Amino acid sequence: MAYARTYDGPGFAADLTALFRHQLTACAVQPGELCVAVTDTAWMPAYGVACTSAAEALGADTMQATLGWNRAPEGRELAALCGAADLIVYMTSHTLHYRPEIAEALARGARVLCCMEPPHGLDRLRFDPDVRTKAIAGARLLDAASQIHITSPAGTDLKMDKTGRRGLANYGVADTAGHLDFWGLGAVQAAQLEGTTEGLLVLGVGDSVFQLGRFIEAPVHIRFDAGRITSIEGGLDAFLIREALQAAGDDGAWNAGHIAWGVDPRARWTQPITQTPDTGGGGSDIESFAGTVQVQLGSNDDVAFQGRNRSRAHLGLCLRGASLSLDGALAVVDGKFDLTTA
């Protein structure tokens, strides 16, 4: 039984503006800067209105662009939007963080914020300075490390190399020159070197494949050899993971992409299956959940990770209660990241 209406109407746009103002203030929006809001024809109109209204209230110049929902923008279109922007906020299912035009904007010092969660997620996971502190501390550890080792009570024993790959701090705001972030995400991430992931990943009961809105009901055993999946064994969940990778239709889907761990105590593990006024969401909650360790399959060639594996697949396998060590030193212990070790 539905218990509330979906978010809609002019009154909601006004309320949402205050939330955007909180987030854009944390993005260090300054008077005279140009804030470009990018949405699409299928996206909730209130997002773009709230974003530009908030930016204008902070003294920024604004522009809103609406893309077609079923056609990715041409290069010249996106280059025109990004060419002079100081802050780009995109609220569209188009994966603009894979586009060279966004990379060029970041290289010249623009900031980029992706905003794809439903409103209740944006509100609950609004910018918090403690999440920023934890993410930056973890990213420093990850950036300095080369070898990553993940274990779990379910039987995971997985090793990989990230030599030369950046440790990334995600805390939900684009507050420094050249920084790209995702509103609602509180995590530490890096792309492992292609071909280096070796060992066994075991998804235990209650672990998550959040893109499928799926919590594991029976153990799934995934074997990696030279960075590539060689077997996926288990029941229904193993079948669904295989199907999702096969549906991508490319060879890169079966490669390890990146790893991450979450740092936000406000994130809710059950969000993907919780009934809410607006359907969808939950991706940021699972990725951000404090201490969750993620091993992602598929693409890692976006402008932040800068990996070399290209695929239509991007499937995050998230473990609770796992441990992660960097060059032999524990960073996440039994699903807990302790700032005192950072």
DRENGU-411904 format. One line per 5 residues: number of its first residue (from 1); for each residue y, x negated, z negated of N, C-alpha, C. Coordinates in steps of 0.02 Angstrom, whole numbers, plus 50000, padded with zeros to 5 digits. Layout:
% DRENGU-411904
NUM	Y:X:Z:Y:X:Z:Y:X:Z ~ ...
% end
This chain:
% DRENGU-411904
1	49940:49958:50000:50000:50000:50000:50062:49956:50000 ~ 50107:49968:50047:50170:49932:50048:50213:49954:49989 ~ 50248:49908:49958:50288:49925:49899:50362:49914:49909 ~ 50383:49892:49967:50454:49881:49979:50467:49877:50053 ~ 50528:49888:50072:50547:49883:50143:50551:49810:50164
6	50549:49801:50228:50561:49734:50254:50636:49718:50248 ~ 50653:49655:50254:50722:49634:50250:50758:49649:50315 ~ 50811:49687:50312:50845:49706:50374:50913:49736:50356 ~ 50956:49744:50407:51018:49780:50398:51077:49735:50381 ~ 51137:49760:50392:51198:49720:50381:51207:49700:50308
11	51185:49742:50261:51191:49724:50191:51150:49663:50174 ~ 51091:49658:50205:51049:49599:50192:51081:49536:50220 ~ 51113:49540:50278:51146:49482:50307:51199:49454:50259 ~ 51235:49499:50225:51286:49477:50178:51254:49440:50119 ~ 51199:49467:50093:51165:49433:50037:51136:49366:50059
16	51109:49364:50120:51079:49303:50144:51131:49248:50155 ~ 51193:49267:50168:51246:49217:50178:51255:49175:50115 ~ 51252:49204:50057:51259:49166:49994:51203:49115:49988 ~ 51142:49134:50007:51086:49088:50005:51096:49030:50054 ~ 51118:49046:50114:51131:48993:50163:51188:48947:50139
21	51237:48976:50106:51291:48934:50081:51266:48883:50030 ~ 51220:48905:49987:51189:48858:49939:51154:48801:49977 ~ 51116:48818:50028:51077:48767:50064:51122:48722:50106 ~ 51172:48750:50139:51217:48710:50180:51262:48666:50137 ~ 51280:48689:50078:51317:48645:50032:51276:48584:50015
26	51212:48594:50002:51167:48538:49989:51157:48494:50050 ~ 51168:48522:50110:51165:48483:50172:51229:48444:50184 ~ 51275:48447:50135:51338:48408:50137:51382:48428:50196 ~ 51383:48493:50212:51427:48517:50266:51499:48507:50245 ~ 51539:48477:50290:51608:48460:50276:51655:48500:50322
31	51717:48513:50300:51766:48545:50343:51775:48507:50408 ~ 51776:48543:50463:51787:48512:50529:51723:48490:50563 ~ 51666:48488:50528:51604:48473:50561:51582:48532:50605 ~ 51539:48517:50653:51513:48570:50697:51441:48585:50676 ~ 51431:48647:50656:51364:48672:50638:51340:48718:50694
36	51283:48701:50724:51255:48740:50778:51192:48775:50752 ~ 51192:48842:50754:51135:48882:50734:51096:48902:50797 ~ 51032:48887:50798:50990:48902:50856:50936:48952:50835 ~ 50934:49009:50868:50883:49059:50853:50852:49083:50919 ~ 50813:49137:50917:50786:49164:50979:50787:49240:50977
41	50770:49270:51033:50777:49342:51040:50729:49382:50996 ~ 50676:49350:50971:50627:49385:50929:50639:49371:50855 ~ 50688:49328:50839:50699:49309:50769:50746:49359:50736 ~ 50741:49363:50669:50784:49409:50632:50857:49390:50642 ~ 50899:49435:50670:50969:49417:50685:51008:49396:50624
46	50989:49420:50565:51027:49404:50504:51028:49329:50489 ~ 50977:49292:50511:50975:49220:50497:51034:49185:50530 ~ 51044:49197:50595:51098:49163:50630:51166:49183:50604 ~ 51174:49248:50590:51238:49272:50563:51252:49241:50495 ~ 51202:49239:50452:51211:49211:50385:51226:49137:50388
51	51192:49101:50433:51203:49029:50439:51274:49014:50461 ~ 51297:49047:50514:51365:49032:50539:51418:49056:50489 ~ 51406:49113:50457:51454:49137:50407:51460:49088:50349 ~ 51404:49061:50326:51405:49013:50271:51440:48949:50292 ~ 51426:48926:50352:51457:48864:50376:51532:48872:50383
56	51553:48929:50408:51625:48942:50415:51659:48945:50346 ~ 51625:48973:50297:51653:48976:50229:51661:48907:50199 ~ 51622:48859:50223:51628:48790:50200:51676:48749:50242 ~ 51709:48782:50290:51760:48749:50330:51736:48718:50394 ~ 51673:48729:50411:51645:48699:50472:51661:48741:50533
61	51662:48710:50591:51662:48746:50654:51590:48766:50669 ~ 51581:48823:50702:51513:48848:50713:51502:48871:50784 ~ 51438:48870:50803:51417:48899:50866:51346:48925:50856 ~ 51331:48982:50884:51264:49010:50881:51236:49017:50951 ~ 51174:48994:50961:51140:49000:51025:51075:49038:51015
66	51060:49084:51060:50999:49123:51056:50955:49108:51116 ~ 50897:49079:51104:50850:49062:51156:50805:49122:51171 ~ 50773:49121:51229:50720:49170:51242:50659:49153:51200 ~ 50626:49203:51173:50571:49189:51127:50509:49161:51162 ~ 50501:49177:51226:50439:49158:51262:50449:49101:51311
71	50506:49067:51306:50517:49011:51352:50553:48955:51315 ~ 50521:48898:51311:50554:48841:51279:50616:48821:51318 ~ 50669:48799:51285:50731:48782:51321:50721:48722:51366 ~ 50757:48723:51423:50758:48665:51466:50795:48607:51432 ~ 50781:48547:51455:50812:48489:51424:50888:48491:51424
76	50918:48512:51481:50991:48512:51484:51021:48565:51439 ~ 50984:48621:51429:51009:48672:51383:51011:48645:51312 ~ 50956:48615:51291:50953:48591:51223:51000:48531:51212 ~ 51006:48489:51263:51053:48433:51258:51124:48457:51250 ~ 51142:48511:51285:51210:48538:51279:51222:48565:51208
81	51172:48597:51178:51179:48624:51111:51185:48569:51059 ~ 51147:48516:51069:51142:48464:51018:51193:48407:51026 ~ 51223:48403:51085:51262:48344:51102:51319:48327:51056 ~ 51352:48378:51028:51411:48365:50985:51402:48390:50914 ~ 51343:48418:50898:51333:48448:50832:51328:48395:50778
86	51357:48411:50720:51346:48370:50661:51286:48394:50621 ~ 51276:48461:50621:51217:48491:50588:51188:48543:50635 ~ 51123:48536:50649:51087:48584:50690:51039:48622:50643 ~ 51046:48687:50640:51000:48729:50600:50963:48773:50649 ~ 50897:48763:50654:50861:48804:50702:50811:48851:50667
91	50816:48914:50688:50778:48969:50659:50739:49002:50715 ~ 50689:48968:50740:50651:48990:50797:50582:48961:50794 ~ 50533:48995:50823:50465:48969:50824:50456:48914:50876 ~ 50507:48900:50917:50504:48843:50962:50505:48779:50920 ~ 50457:48734:50933:50451:48673:50892:50501:48620:50917
96	50564:48631:50901:50616:48586:50925:50610:48516:50897 ~ 50576:48507:50840:50569:48440:50811:50521:48395:50850 ~ 50495:48421:50905:50457:48378:50951:50499:48358:51013 ~ 50560:48380:51017:50599:48372:51078:50641:48308:51077 ~ 50645:48273:51134:50685:48212:51138:50760:48224:51126
101	50784:48284:51142:50854:48299:51131:50871:48300:51057 ~ 50824:48323:51016:50833:48321:50943:50830:48248:50919 ~ 50785:48210:50947:50780:48138:50928:50845:48102:50944 ~ 50875:48118:51001:50939:48086:51020:50995:48106:50973 ~ 50996:48169:50952:51047:48192:50905:51039:48156:50838
106	50978:48150:50814:50966:48114:50752:50987:48041:50757 ~ 50973:48011:50814:50989:47940:50824:51064:47926:50821 ~ 51104:47975:50840:51177:47965:50836:51206:47987:50769 ~ 51162:48011:50723:51184:48027:50656:51189:48100:50638 ~ 51169:48144:50683:51168:48215:50667:51115:48230:50615
111	51121:48287:50581:51070:48311:50535:51038:48373:50564 ~ 50974:48383:50549:50937:48439:50578:50897:48474:50523 ~ 50905:48540:50518:50869:48580:50469:50831:48634:50504 ~ 50765:48636:50494:50723:48689:50521:50717:48744:50468 ~ 50724:48806:50489:50724:48863:50443:50678:48917:50470
116	50613:48915:50451:50564:48961:50481:50528:49004:50430 ~ 50541:48995:50366:50506:49036:50316:50539:49105:50310 ~ 50501:49155:50286:50531:49220:50274:50582:49216:50217 ~ 50626:49265:50211:50681:49259:50163:50660:49249:50091 ~ 50607:49282:50069:50586:49273:50000:50564:49202:49987
121	50535:49168:50038:50517:49098:50031:50578:49053:50029 ~ 50626:49067:50072:50688:49028:50072:50724:49033:50005 ~ 50723:49093:49976:50758:49103:49913:50722:49066:49856 ~ 50657:49074:49850:50620:49043:49795:50618:48967:49801 ~ 50616:48942:49864:50611:48870:49875:50677:48842:49900
126	50732:48870:49877:50798:48843:49894:50804:48773:49866 ~ 50853:48735:49891:50861:48665:49871:50865:48657:49795 ~ 50826:48609:49771:50827:48591:49700:50829:48515:49695 ~ 50876:48486:49658:50882:48413:49656:50822:48378:49625 ~ 50785:48411:49582:50725:48379:49554:50671:48369:49607
131	50665:48417:49652:50617:48409:49707:50638:48351:49752 ~ 50702:48345:49764:50728:48289:49804:50711:48223:49771 ~ 50721:48218:49706:50706:48156:49670:50632:48137:49676 ~ 50588:48186:49667:50516:48173:49671:50496:48153:49742 ~ 50523:48187:49792:50505:48172:49861:50528:48102:49881
136	50588:48083:49862:50614:48017:49880:50574:47963:49844 ~ 50557:47975:49780:50518:47925:49743:50450:47915:49775 ~ 50417:47970:49794:50352:47965:49826:50356:47931:49894 ~ 50409:47947:49932:50416:47917:49998:50426:47842:49994 ~ 50460:47819:49942:50467:47746:49933:50399:47713:49924
141	50357:47744:49883:50289:47717:49873:50250:47717:49938 ~ 50252:47773:49973:50214:47780:50035:50240:47733:50089 ~ 50305:47726:50094:50335:47683:50144:50313:47611:50137 ~ 50306:47588:50074:50289:47518:50061:50215:47504:50068 ~ 50174:47556:50072:50101:47547:50072:50073:47541:50143
146	50013:47514:50147:49977:47511:50210:49912:47552:50208 ~ 49874:47545:50154:49809:47577:50151:49812:47639:50107 ~ 49782:47694:50131:49779:47757:50095:49706:47775:50083 ~ 49692:47795:50022:49624:47815:50004:49627:47882:49967 ~ 49592:47932:49992:49592:47999:49963:49522:48015:49938
151	49517:48038:49875:49454:48060:49847:49464:48129:49814 ~ 49409:48163:49803:49414:48228:49769:49349:48243:49733 ~ 49351:48287:49682:49290:48306:49647:49238:48337:49692 ~ 49260:48368:49748:49212:48400:49794:49173:48349:49835 ~ 49196:48286:49837:49159:48234:49873:49198:48199:49927
156	49263:48213:49935:49304:48178:49984:49306:48104:49970 ~ 49297:48064:50021:49305:47991:50016:49329:47968:50085 ~ 49396:47964:50092:49427:47955:50157:49478:47899:50153 ~ 49475:47853:50200:49521:47796:50203:49556:47794:50270 ~ 49618:47768:50269:49657:47763:50331:49711:47709:50322
161	49740:47688:50378:49792:47637:50379:49856:47667:50406 ~ 49913:47653:50374:49977:47677:50400:50026:47619:50409 ~ 50002:47559:50417:50046:47501:50424:50100:47513:50476 ~ 50163:47506:50455:50219:47513:50501:50244:47583:50510 ~ 50209:47633:50485:50231:47702:50490:50274:47720:50429
166	50327:47760:50440:50374:47776:50388:50346:47825:50337 ~ 50363:47814:50274:50352:47864:50223:50411:47912:50223 ~ 50398:47977:50229:50450:48027:50238:50458:48070:50175 ~ 50520:48081:50155:50535:48126:50100:50562:48191:50128 ~ 50529:48246:50112:50553:48312:50132:50570:48352:50069
171	50633:48376:50067:50656:48413:50008:50700:48472:50028 ~ 50697:48493:50090:50726:48557:50110:50797:48557:50133 ~ 50831:48499:50134:50899:48496:50160:50908:48434:50203 ~ 50953:48439:50252:50971:48383:50295:51038:48357:50271 ~ 51037:48311:50225:51098:48291:50189:51124:48222:50206
176	51087:48184:50246:51109:48117:50264:51104:48108:50340 ~ 51144:48063:50367:51144:48052:50439:51074:48035:50464 ~ 51054:48069:50517:50989:48055:50548:50930:48085:50513 ~ 50942:48130:50465:50886:48159:50426:50868:48228:50453 ~ 50803:48240:50463:50776:48304:50482:50734:48331:50425
181	50743:48395:50409:50703:48423:50355:50688:48496:50369 ~ 50647:48526:50324:50623:48594:50332:50637:48632:50268 ~ 50678:48684:50274:50696:48724:50215:50632:48753:50184 ~ 50622:48738:50120:50564:48762:50084:50511:48709:50074 ~ 50516:48653:50109:50465:48601:50103:50485:48549:50051
186	50439:48535:50006:50448:48481:49957:50386:48438:49960 ~ 50388:48383:49997:50327:48345:50010:50344:48273:50029 ~ 50292:48231:50024:50294:48161:50045:50244:48155:50102 ~ 50264:48125:50159:50221:48127:50217:50224:48061:50256 ~ 50171:48050:50296:50170:47994:50343:50114:48005:50393
191	50124:47980:50453:50071:47980:50504:50029:47917:50495 ~ 49964:47926:50489:49920:47867:50488:49915:47838:50558 ~ 49895:47776:50561:49884:47745:50627:49824:47777:50661 ~ 49834:47794:50723:49780:47826:50760:49719:47779:50763 ~ 49661:47808:50752:49599:47770:50757:49578:47737:50692
196	49614:47747:50637:49597:47712:50575:49566:47756:50521 ~ 49567:47822:50529:49541:47866:50477:49464:47864:50478 ~ 49435:47849:50420:49362:47841:50415:49337:47875:50352 ~ 49280:47909:50358:49248:47935:50298:49238:48010:50300 ~ 49234:48039:50240:49216:48110:50232:49272:48148:50197
201	49292:48204:50226:49338:48251:50195:49298:48313:50177 ~ 49300:48332:50114:49265:48392:50091:49316:48443:50067 ~ 49318:48500:50099:49359:48556:50076:49317:48597:50027 ~ 49341:48602:49965:49305:48639:49915:49329:48710:49909 ~ 49295:48749:49870:49313:48819:49860:49385:48824:49833
206	49426:48864:49867:49495:48873:49847:49544:48827:49882 ~ 49520:48775:49918:49564:48735:49959:49589:48778:50017 ~ 49636:48751:50056:49670:48795:50104:49678:48763:50173 ~ 49672:48806:50224:49695:48791:50292:49750:48842:50305 ~ 49812:48824:50288:49863:48875:50282:49884:48904:50349
211	49876:48866:50403:49894:48895:50469:49847:48954:50486 ~ 49788:48955:50458:49741:49010:50469:49747:49063:50416 ~ 49794:49054:50367:49799:49100:50311:49733:49103:50274 ~ 49700:49046:50267:49630:49045:50246:49620:49000:50185 ~ 49585:49028:50134:49563:48988:50077:49487:48979:50082
216	49465:48918:50070:49395:48900:50081:49350:48937:50032 ~ 49297:48968:50059:49250:49006:50018:49187:48968:50002 ~ 49170:48920:50045:49111:48878:50034:49127:48809:50062 ~ 49100:48755:50033:49120:48687:50053:49113:48674:50128 ~ 49162:48637:50153:49162:48615:50223:49164:48539:50223
221	49118:48508:50260:49113:48435:50264:49137:48413:50333 ~ 49189:48372:50335:49217:48348:50398:49212:48272:50399 ~ 49177:48245:50447:49166:48173:50452:49213:48144:50504 ~ 49245:48087:50486:49290:48051:50531:49261:47982:50547 ~ 49266:47963:50609:49247:47896:50631:49299:47871:50679
226	49330:47813:50664:49382:47784:50706:49438:47835:50721 ~ 49457:47872:50669:49513:47918:50674:49498:47985:50704 ~ 49434:47997:50719:49416:48058:50757:49361:48097:50720 ~ 49366:48163:50723:49315:48205:50693:49250:48198:50733 ~ 49196:48184:50697:49130:48181:50730:49085:48239:50711
231	49101:48273:50655:49062:48332:50636:49102:48375:50587 ~ 49091:48440:50592:49118:48488:50544:49061:48533:50524 ~ 49040:48529:50461:48982:48565:50438:49001:48612:50381 ~ 48970:48671:50381:48984:48721:50330:48972:48790:50359 ~ 48997:48841:50325:48986:48909:50346:49043:48936:50388
236	49068:48995:50369:49120:49029:50409:49182:48986:50417 ~ 49204:48953:50363:49265:48914:50367:49259:48856:50416 ~ 49201:48823:50417:49189:48769:50465:49192:48797:50536 ~ 49163:48855:50546:49165:48887:50612:49237:48901:50633 ~ 49279:48927:50587:49348:48944:50604:49389:48881:50620
241	49377:48827:50583:49413:48765:50597:49393:48739:50666 ~ 49328:48739:50681:49306:48717:50748:49338:48760:50803 ~ 49339:48825:50793:49368:48869:50842:49442:48856:50853 ~ 49479:48843:50798:49550:48830:50804:49563:48765:50843 ~ 49522:48715:50831:49531:48652:50867:49511:48659:50940
246	49458:48695:50953:49437:48706:51023:49489:48747:51061 ~ 49521:48794:51026:49570:48837:51059:49631:48798:51083 ~ 49644:48740:51051:49700:48699:51072:49690:48674:51144 ~ 49628:48663:51163:49612:48645:51232:49629:48574:51251 ~ 49634:48530:51201:49649:48460:51218:49610:48413:51172
251	49602:48352:51196:49562:48302:51160:49595:48281:51095 ~ 49662:48282:51092:49697:48259:51033:49688:48303:50972 ~ 49664:48364:50981:49655:48410:50925:49605:48383:50874 ~ 49559:48340:50896:49505:48317:50853:49523:48252:50818 ~ 49585:48229:50825:49607:48168:50792:49646:48183:50728
256	49641:48137:50680:49682:48143:50620:49755:48131:50638 ~ 49800:48169:50608:49870:48164:50625:49912:48132:50571 ~ 49922:48167:50515:49962:48139:50461:49934:48160:50393 ~ 49959:48129:50340:49940:48148:50272:50004:48167:50235 ~ 49995:48203:50179:50052:48223:50139:50028:48241:50069
261	50077:48242:50022:50063:48274:49959:50125:48312:49937 ~ 50114:48367:49900:50168:48412:49881:50198:48393:49814 ~ 50263:48412:49804:50300:48392:49744:50341:48448:49713 ~ 50330:48511:49735:50373:48565:49711:50335:48611:49663 ~ 50352:48611:49599:50316:48654:49551:50328:48728:49560
266	50378:48747:49600:50392:48817:49612:50347:48848:49666 ~ 50315:48806:49705:50274:48831:49761:50213:48869:49736 ~ 50194:48921:49773:50139:48964:49754:50079:48953:49800 ~ 50023:48938:49770:49962:48925:49810:49938:48987:49847 ~ 49946:49045:49817:49919:49106:49847:49967:49141:49895
271	50025:49110:49910:50075:49144:49950:50049:49170:50017 ~ 50006:49134:50054:49985:49160:50119:49948:49226:50115 ~ 49919:49244:50057:49883:49307:50053:49915:49355:50003 ~ 49975:49339:49980:50010:49383:49934:50049:49435:49973 ~ 50041:49498:49954:50078:49552:49988:50152:49546:49969
276	50194:49541:50019:50266:49534:50008:50303:49582:50055 ~ 50366:49596:50042:50402:49642:50086:50406:49619:50158 ~ 50407:49554:50169:50408:49528:50237:50344:49489:50248 ~ 50307:49507:50299:50243:49474:50310:50253:49403:50334 ~ 50200:49364:50328:50202:49295:50352:50226:49247:50299
281	50233:49184:50319:50256:49134:50272:50198:49103:50234 ~ 50216:49059:50189:50165:49027:50148:50151:48956:50168 ~ 50169:48936:50229:50156:48867:50249:50190:48817:50204 ~ 50254:48828:50190:50290:48782:50147:50262:48784:50076 ~ 50240:48842:50053:50212:48846:49986:50151:48802:49979
286	50105:48806:50025:50043:48767:50020:50057:48693:50027 ~ 50098:48674:50076:50114:48603:50085:50153:48574:50027 ~ 50195:48616:49996:50239:48593:49943:50207:48596:49874 ~ 50154:48633:49866:50123:48644:49801:50112:48577:49766 ~ 50137:48573:49705:50139:48508:49670:50069:48478:49664
291	50060:48420:49693:49998:48382:49688:49947:48397:49741 ~ 49958:48447:49784:49911:48458:49838:49912:48398:49886 ~ 49853:48379:49910:49847:48324:49958:49825:48354:50025 ~ 49862:48338:50077:49848:48366:50143:49825:48313:50192 ~ 49775:48329:50230:49753:48290:50288:49761:48336:50348
296	49806:48318:50393:49821:48361:50450:49785:48337:50512 ~ 49765:48385:50553:49730:48370:50615:49775:48387:50674 ~ 49774:48345:50725:49811:48359:50786:49875:48319:50792 ~ 49928:48352:50817:49989:48316:50838:50023:48281:50780 ~ 50047:48220:50794:50089:48183:50747:50145:48146:50784
301	50162:48172:50843:50210:48138:50887:50279:48170:50885 ~ 50296:48205:50830:50362:48234:50826:50414:48180:50810 ~ 50477:48200:50806:50531:48150:50800:50532:48117:50731 ~ 50499:48148:50681:50498:48118:50614:50437:48073:50605 ~ 50378:48098:50620:50317:48057:50610:50313:47999:50659
306	50334:48011:50720:50335:47959:50772:50266:47928:50785 ~ 50215:47971:50780:50148:47948:50797:50136:47952:50872 ~ 50073:47941:50892:50057:47939:50963:50006:47993:50983 ~ 49984:48033:50935:49934:48084:50952:49968:48149:50972 ~ 49958:48169:51034:49988:48231:51060:49934:48284:51067
311	49951:48343:51042:49903:48399:51044:49939:48464:51033 ~ 49910:48518:51056:49935:48585:51039:49912:48605:50969 ~ 49863:48570:50943:49838:48585:50875:49882:48551:50822 ~ 49891:48586:50767:49925:48557:50709:49898:48595:50649 ~ 49844:48570:50620:49806:48607:50571:49804:48567:50505
316	49835:48596:50453:49839:48562:50389:49782:48582:50342 ~ 49743:48533:50320:49688:48544:50273:49712:48520:50205 ~ 49720:48567:50157:49753:48551:50094:49704:48557:50036 ~ 49702:48503:49996:49654:48497:49941:49691:48501:49874 ~ 49664:48539:49827:49688:48539:49759:49644:48495:49716
321	49675:48461:49667:49637:48420:49621:49614:48354:49649 ~ 49640:48334:49708:49620:48271:49739:49662:48213:49710 ~ 49640:48152:49724:49676:48092:49705:49691:48051:49768 ~ 49748:48017:49767:49769:47977:49825:49796:47910:49800 ~ 49769:47857:49826:49792:47790:49807:49824:47755:49867
326	49873:47713:49852:49910:47674:49901:49900:47601:49887 ~ 49867:47566:49933:49851:47495:49923:49816:47485:49856 ~ 49773:47531:49838:49733:47525:49777:49765:47553:49714 ~ 49829:47572:49717:49863:47599:49658:49868:47674:49664 ~ 49847:47710:49612:49847:47783:49614:49918:47810:49616
331	49931:47856:49662:49995:47890:49666:49988:47963:49646 ~ 49933:47995:49668:49917:48063:49647:49850:48059:49611 ~ 49849:48085:49550:49789:48080:49508:49766:48151:49491 ~ 49707:48169:49516:49679:48236:49501:49729:48291:49514 ~ 49766:48286:49569:49813:48338:49588:49879:48334:49552
336	49897:48277:49524:49961:48269:49490:49995:48205:49513 ~ 50060:48212:49530:50101:48155:49549:50148:48141:49492 ~ 50142:48082:49462:50181:48063:49403:50238:48018:49424 ~ 50300:48041:49413:50359:48002:49432:50362:47935:49397 ~ 50330:47928:49340:50334:47865:49304:50298:47809:49340
341	50254:47827:49388:50219:47776:49428:50259:47757:49490 ~ 50312:47794:49504:50349:47782:49566:50401:47726:49557
% end
